[in-house]
Amino acid sequence: MRVLVLSDIHANLTALDAVLKDAGTVDEVWCLGDIVGYGPDPNECIQRIRNLANLTCVLGNHDAAVLGWIPLDAFHRDARHAIYWTRSTLSRENLEWLAEIPERQTRENFTLVHGSPRNPVWEYLLDPISAAQNFAYFETDYCLIGHTHIPLQFSFVSPEYPARWTQPMVRRQVHLHPRAILNPGSVGQPRDHDPRAAYAILDTEEALWHARRVLYDIEAVQERILSADLPRRHAARLSDGW
């Protein structure tokens, strides 16, 4: 089965459409959360995701914050601004759809969460020690995460040693070995100093993970951010991927 794995769209419709076009035909789409937040297109992104066939989706921290499920003082000032704006912008129908998304899902031999298997919505996995502690919190061979906006892979070594981590090569297929934690990076706001939208293609039958990047019209998104009176920082960071 050919699966499109994406995360952290953050209301960036231009980036999302570029990913969907670049990915081509897939059997399923697995979305790892944060469809909204930061960007100017929350309703459009939700509608685009909702209309995808064979979709499996989990809740992200910005999705939860827009629903009022996370205290806003947990976010920095600019993120709070975007959350307030998104709340006022989203249609009732799209808010209700967000509220139905679970924090954790399982597809075949893959656990899907936004943050980590230990804390599905909020924990960041950015180092081997934290990753090693999280292998005890899922029973499948693989766990797919988002949240950090950085594409990476953690591989289980042994109970006595931390996990090994690697940052996937773009446009290169990696054969997966149990057990592993994988992150496709961010569609709408990459933070690894590569401004191109990040996603992954997963072949579940061959256990192949293909980290991919695609160019999109960043300036058009920046103009919409500024036109919506969202923080200038959210526009500026898209140019350099930080």
C-alpha positions in Angstrom: 0.0 0.0 0.0 1.3 3.4 -1.0 0.6 6.0 1.8 1.0 9.7 1.9 2.3 10.7 5.3 2.0 14.4 6.2 2.0 16.6 9.3 2.0 20.2 10.5 0.2 21.8 7.5 -0.5 24.9 9.7 -3.1 26.4 7.4 -0.8 26.7 4.5 -2.9 25.7 1.5 -0.3 26.5 -1.1 2.2 24.1 0.4 -0.5 21.5 1.0 -1.6 21.6 -2.7 2.0 21.3 -3.8 2.5 18.2 -1.7 -0.7 16.6 -2.9 0.3 17.2 -6.5 3.9 16.0 -6.0 2.8 12.8 -4.1 0.7 11.6 -7.0 -1.7 8.7 -6.6 -1.8 7.1 -3.2 -3.9 4.4 -1.5 -4.3 6.2 1.8 -3.4 9.5 3.5 -2.2 9.6 7.1 -2.2 13.1 8.6 -0.3 13.6 11.9 -2.0 16.7 13.1 -1.8 20.5 13.3 -3.8 21.2 10.2 -4.4 24.7 11.5 -2.3 27.4 13.4 0.1 30.0 12.2 -1.1 30.2 8.6 -3.8 32.1 6.7 -5.9 29.2 5.2 -7.5 27.2 8.1 -10.9 26.5 6.5 -9.4 25.7 3.1 -6.9 23.3 4.5 -9.4 21.5 6.6 -11.7 21.2 3.6 -8.9 19.9 1.4 -7.9 17.3 4.0 -11.5 16.3 4.8 -12.1 15.6 1.1 -9.2 13.2 0.7 -10.1 9.5 0.2 -9.0 6.9 2.8 -7.9 9.5 5.4 -6.6 8.7 8.9 -5.9 11.8 11.0 -4.8 12.5 14.6 -5.1 15.7 16.6 -2.3 18.2 16.9 -1.6 20.7 19.7 -2.7 23.7 17.6 -5.8 21.9 16.6 -6.5 21.2 20.3 -5.8 24.8 21.2 -8.2 26.2 18.7 -10.9 23.9 20.3 -10.1 25.3 23.7 -8.6 22.1 25.0 -5.1 23.5 25.8 -4.5 26.7 27.8 -3.3 29.4 25.6 -0.6 30.5 28.1 1.2 27.3 26.9 1.9 29.1 23.6 4.1 32.1 22.9 2.5 35.4 22.0 2.5 35.1 18.2 1.1 31.6 18.3 -1.7 32.8 20.6 -2.5 35.5 18.2 -2.9 33.0 15.4 -5.0 30.7 17.6 -7.4 33.5 18.4 -7.6 34.5 14.8 -8.2 30.9 13.7 -11.0 30.4 16.2 -12.8 33.5 14.8 -12.2 32.3 11.2 -13.1 28.6 11.2 -16.6 27.6 10.3 -18.7 25.8 12.8 -18.7 22.7 10.6 -14.9 22.6 10.5 -14.6 23.2 14.2 -16.9 20.2 14.8 -14.8 18.1 12.4 -11.6 19.0 14.3 -13.3 18.0 17.6 -13.9 14.5 16.3 -10.3 13.7 15.6 -8.6 11.3 18.1 -5.2 11.8 19.6 -4.0 8.4 18.6 -4.7 6.0 15.8 -3.3 2.6 14.6 -3.0 1.6 11.0 -1.6 -1.8 10.2 1.7 -1.9 12.1 2.0 1.8 12.6 1.0 3.9 15.6 0.0 7.5 14.6 0.3 10.5 17.0 1.2 14.1 16.8 3.8 14.6 19.5 4.9 11.3 21.0 3.4 7.9 22.0 3.9 8.9 25.6 2.2 12.3 25.2 0.3 12.2 21.9 -0.4 16.0 21.6 2.3 17.9 23.3 5.8 16.2 23.8 8.6 17.0 21.3 10.9 14.2 20.3 14.1 15.8 19.2 16.9 13.7 20.9 17.7 10.0 21.1 17.3 9.8 24.9 13.7 11.1 24.8 13.0 8.8 21.8 14.4 5.8 23.6 12.1 6.4 26.6 9.1 6.5 24.2 9.5 3.0 22.7 7.8 1.6 25.7 4.6 3.5 24.9 3.6 1.8 21.6 3.3 -1.8 20.7 3.5 -1.7 16.9 6.7 -1.9 15.0 6.6 1.7 14.0 5.3 5.0 15.4 4.8 8.1 13.2 5.0 11.5 14.8 5.0 15.2 13.8 5.2 18.3 16.0 8.9 19.2 15.6 8.6 20.3 12.0 11.9 18.4 11.3 12.1 15.2 9.2 13.9 12.5 11.2 14.0 8.8 12.2 14.8 7.2 15.5 15.7 3.5 15.5 15.6 1.3 18.6 19.0 -0.1 19.5 18.6 -2.1 22.7 17.1 -1.6 26.2 20.5 -0.6 27.5 21.3 2.1 25.0 19.5 5.2 23.7 17.9 5.2 20.3 19.9 6.1 17.2 18.6 9.0 15.1 19.1 9.9 11.5 17.8 12.8 9.4 16.5 11.2 6.2 18.1 12.0 2.8 15.6 13.8 0.5 14.4 11.7 -2.4 16.0 8.6 -1.1 14.1 5.5 0.0 15.1 4.0 3.4 14.2 0.4 4.2 12.6 0.3 7.7 13.6 -2.1 10.3 11.5 -2.6 13.5 11.4 -0.7 15.7 11.4 2.9 14.6 9.9 6.3 15.2 9.6 8.4 12.1 8.7 12.1 11.4 7.9 13.3 7.9 8.6 17.0 8.8 6.2 19.9 8.2 4.2 20.7 5.1 3.4 24.3 6.0 6.2 25.5 8.2 9.5 23.6 8.0 12.1 24.3 10.7 15.2 22.5 9.4 16.4 25.5 7.3 14.9 24.0 4.1 11.9 26.1 3.1 10.4 23.4 0.8 7.3 21.6 2.0 8.2 18.2 3.7 6.3 15.0 3.6 6.9 11.2 3.2 5.7 8.4 1.0 5.4 5.1 2.8 5.2 1.7 1.1 3.8 -0.6 3.8 4.3 -3.8 1.9 8.0 -3.2 1.3 8.6 -1.2 4.5 10.1 1.7 2.5 10.1 5.3 3.8 10.7 8.0 1.2 11.3 11.5 2.7 10.4 14.1 0.1 10.5 17.9 -0.4 8.7 20.1 -2.9 8.9 23.8 -3.8 5.8 26.0 -3.5 5.0 29.7 -3.9 6.1 31.0 -0.5 5.6 34.7 -1.4 1.9 34.1 -2.1 1.5 32.6 1.4 3.4 35.4 3.0 1.2 38.0 1.4 -2.0 36.2 2.7 -0.5 36.1 6.2 0.2 39.8 6.2 -3.2 40.6 4.7 -4.9 38.7 7.5 -3.0 40.7 10.0 -1.3 37.6 11.4 2.2 38.0 12.9 4.9 39.1 10.5 7.2 36.5 12.0 5.0 33.7 10.7 5.5 35.1 7.2 9.2 35.7 7.5 10.2 32.3 8.8 8.8 30.6 5.7 11.5 32.0 3.5 14.4 30.3 5.3 12.6 27.3 6.9 13.1 28.1 10.6 
